[in-house]
């Protein structure tokens, strides 16, 4: 095995990066509904490169007495009560995502997952609020630590807007698909992998 290869459990202090994107009905995590959530799992391949291995997404039913901001709904284009959304209750939605994440954490000998997002303070706030509402006791995620691709993008590509970072990384950006939780999570994951792999090759060049 390549001496420069380092297993996942050694790469991020025992954490498994999981890219998350959340679409909501506003900016207040305690009052506004979580409407859509996506999680993308990344793992090391045989070459020691980080790559997407699994994708999960679901629409979410607004929690009881949730507030819906019309401007937010217009921005993301989500109709919370559309009959074909096939939305799940919050606890069911989180259980759907958390099960494969926990399996990936175990598979990679990591201690827990760490949320990766583009400006992740927003996503982790809504995720934690949903966890609190649903009284889930064993979230796979670290409760407050996260990795920010806006910061990493500024460092690696001199851009902080996700579309600009993606384009600078050589990825095709589709404005028509943007603001879908799965699309944004996938693009954020692609960016994160690009930056990680770029850094990996830089490190190897110094060996």
C-alpha positions as CSV (number, residue, x, y, z in Angstrom):
1,X,0.0,0.0,0.0
2,X,1.1,3.5,-0.7
3,X,2.9,4.9,2.4
4,X,1.1,8.2,1.9
5,X,-2.3,6.5,2.2
6,X,-4.1,7.5,5.4
7,X,-7.4,5.8,6.3
8,X,-10.5,7.9,6.8
9,X,-10.5,7.5,10.6
10,X,-7.1,9.3,10.7
11,X,-8.0,12.0,8.2
12,X,-10.5,14.2,10.1
13,X,-9.8,13.4,13.8
14,X,-12.1,10.4,13.6
15,X,-15.0,12.1,11.9
16,X,-16.7,11.1,8.6
17,X,-17.5,14.1,6.4
18,X,-21.2,14.0,5.3
19,X,-22.4,16.8,3.1
20,X,-25.8,18.2,4.0
21,X,-28.1,20.7,2.4
22,X,-31.4,21.8,3.7
23,X,-34.2,23.8,2.1
24,X,-36.5,25.7,4.5
25,X,-39.5,28.0,4.8
26,X,-37.4,30.8,6.3
27,X,-34.3,31.6,8.3
28,X,-35.4,30.9,11.9
29,X,-34.5,27.3,12.7
30,X,-37.0,27.2,15.7
31,X,-40.0,28.7,13.9
32,X,-39.7,28.1,10.2
33,X,-40.3,24.6,8.7
34,X,-37.6,22.3,7.4
35,X,-38.9,21.3,4.0
36,X,-36.2,19.3,2.2
37,X,-33.0,17.7,3.3
38,X,-30.2,15.8,1.5
39,X,-27.1,14.0,2.7
40,X,-24.2,12.9,0.5
41,X,-21.6,10.5,1.9
42,X,-18.0,10.7,0.7
43,X,-15.4,8.0,1.2
44,X,-11.8,7.2,0.2
45,X,-11.4,5.1,-2.9
46,X,-8.5,2.7,-3.7
47,X,-6.3,5.6,-4.9
48,X,-6.8,7.4,-1.6
49,X,-9.0,10.0,-3.3
50,X,-12.2,11.3,-1.7
51,X,-15.3,10.5,-3.8
52,X,-19.1,10.4,-3.5
53,X,-20.4,7.0,-2.6
54,X,-24.0,7.5,-1.4
55,X,-26.8,10.0,-1.8
56,X,-30.0,10.4,0.2
57,X,-32.8,13.0,0.1
58,X,-36.4,13.5,1.2
59,X,-39.0,16.1,1.4
60,X,-40.3,16.9,4.9
61,X,-43.7,17.7,6.2
62,X,-43.8,21.1,8.1
63,X,-43.8,20.5,11.8
64,X,-46.9,21.5,13.8
65,X,-47.4,25.3,14.0
66,X,-44.4,25.9,11.8
67,X,-44.2,29.3,10.1
68,X,-43.9,29.5,6.4
69,X,-42.2,32.6,4.9
70,X,-43.6,33.3,1.4
71,X,-40.4,34.9,0.2
72,X,-38.4,31.8,1.2
73,X,-40.9,29.6,-0.6
74,X,-40.8,31.7,-3.7
75,X,-37.0,31.6,-3.7
76,X,-36.7,27.8,-3.4
77,X,-39.9,27.0,-5.4
78,X,-41.2,24.6,-2.9
79,X,-45.0,24.1,-2.3
80,X,-45.0,22.5,1.2
81,X,-48.5,21.0,0.7
82,X,-48.1,19.8,-2.9
83,X,-49.7,16.3,-3.1
84,X,-46.8,14.8,-5.1
85,X,-44.0,15.9,-2.7
86,X,-44.2,12.5,-1.0
87,X,-43.0,14.2,2.2
88,X,-42.1,12.4,5.4
89,X,-42.7,13.6,9.0
90,X,-39.5,15.1,10.5
91,X,-38.6,12.1,12.6
92,X,-39.1,9.7,9.7
93,X,-37.0,11.9,7.4
94,X,-34.1,12.0,9.9
95,X,-34.3,8.3,10.5
96,X,-34.1,7.7,6.8
97,X,-30.9,9.7,6.5
98,X,-29.3,8.8,9.8
99,X,-29.4,5.0,9.3
100,X,-27.0,4.9,6.3
101,X,-24.8,7.6,7.8
102,X,-24.4,5.6,10.9
103,X,-23.5,2.6,8.8
104,X,-20.9,4.6,6.9
105,X,-19.4,5.9,10.1
106,X,-19.0,2.4,11.4
107,X,-17.7,1.1,8.0
108,X,-14.9,3.7,8.0
109,X,-14.1,3.2,11.7
110,X,-15.0,6.7,12.5
111,X,-16.5,8.0,15.8
112,X,-19.2,10.1,14.3
113,X,-20.2,12.2,11.2
114,X,-19.3,15.9,10.8
115,X,-21.5,18.1,8.7
116,X,-20.0,19.6,5.6
117,X,-22.0,22.5,4.1
118,X,-21.7,25.7,2.2
119,X,-22.1,28.3,5.0
120,X,-23.1,25.4,7.3
121,X,-24.2,27.4,10.3
122,X,-27.6,27.6,8.6
123,X,-27.9,23.9,7.9
124,X,-26.6,22.7,11.3
125,X,-29.0,25.1,13.1
126,X,-32.0,23.6,11.3
127,X,-30.7,20.0,11.7
128,X,-30.2,20.5,15.4
129,X,-33.6,22.1,15.8
130,X,-35.3,19.1,14.0
131,X,-33.3,16.7,16.2
132,X,-34.5,18.5,19.3
133,X,-38.2,18.6,18.1
134,X,-38.2,14.9,17.3
135,X,-36.3,13.9,20.5
136,X,-33.8,11.8,18.6
137,X,-31.2,10.7,21.2
138,X,-28.4,9.4,19.0
139,X,-27.7,11.7,16.1
140,X,-24.6,10.6,14.1
141,X,-23.5,14.2,13.7
142,X,-21.2,16.3,15.9
143,X,-23.6,18.8,17.4
144,X,-21.7,22.0,16.6
145,X,-18.5,21.4,14.6
146,X,-18.7,21.6,10.8
147,X,-16.6,22.1,7.6
148,X,-17.4,25.1,5.5
149,X,-16.9,24.9,1.7
150,X,-17.3,28.7,1.4
151,X,-14.1,29.1,3.5
152,X,-12.3,26.3,1.7
153,X,-13.5,27.6,-1.7
154,X,-12.1,31.0,-0.8
155,X,-8.7,29.4,0.1
156,X,-8.5,27.1,-2.9
157,X,-10.3,29.0,-5.7
158,X,-10.6,32.6,-4.5
159,X,-14.4,32.4,-4.6
160,X,-17.0,31.9,-1.8
161,X,-20.3,31.6,-3.8
162,X,-21.0,27.9,-4.4
163,X,-21.7,28.4,-8.1
164,X,-18.4,30.3,-8.6
165,X,-16.4,27.8,-6.6
166,X,-17.9,24.9,-8.6
167,X,-17.0,26.6,-11.9
168,X,-13.5,27.4,-10.7
169,X,-13.1,23.8,-9.7
170,X,-14.0,22.7,-13.3
171,X,-17.6,21.6,-12.5
172,X,-20.6,22.4,-14.6
173,X,-23.2,24.5,-12.7
174,X,-26.9,24.4,-13.6
175,X,-28.9,27.3,-12.3
176,X,-32.1,25.5,-13.1
177,X,-31.3,22.8,-10.6
178,X,-29.9,25.0,-7.9
179,X,-31.7,25.3,-4.6
180,X,-32.8,21.7,-4.7
181,X,-31.3,20.1,-1.6
182,X,-29.9,17.1,-3.4
183,X,-28.3,19.1,-6.2
184,X,-26.8,21.6,-3.9
185,X,-25.5,18.9,-1.6
186,X,-24.0,17.0,-4.6
187,X,-22.3,20.1,-5.9
188,X,-21.0,20.9,-2.4
189,X,-19.7,17.4,-2.1
190,X,-18.0,17.6,-5.5
191,X,-16.3,20.8,-4.4
192,X,-15.2,19.3,-1.1
193,X,-13.7,16.3,-2.8
194,X,-11.9,18.4,-5.4
195,X,-10.3,20.5,-2.6
196,X,-9.4,17.5,-0.5
197,X,-7.8,15.7,-3.5
198,X,-6.0,18.8,-4.6
199,X,-4.5,19.1,-1.1
200,X,-3.7,15.4,-1.1
201,X,-1.6,15.6,-4.2
202,X,0.1,18.8,-2.9
203,X,1.1,16.9,0.2
204,X,2.4,13.9,-1.8
205,X,4.5,16.2,-3.9
206,X,6.3,17.3,-0.7
207,X,7.2,13.7,0.3
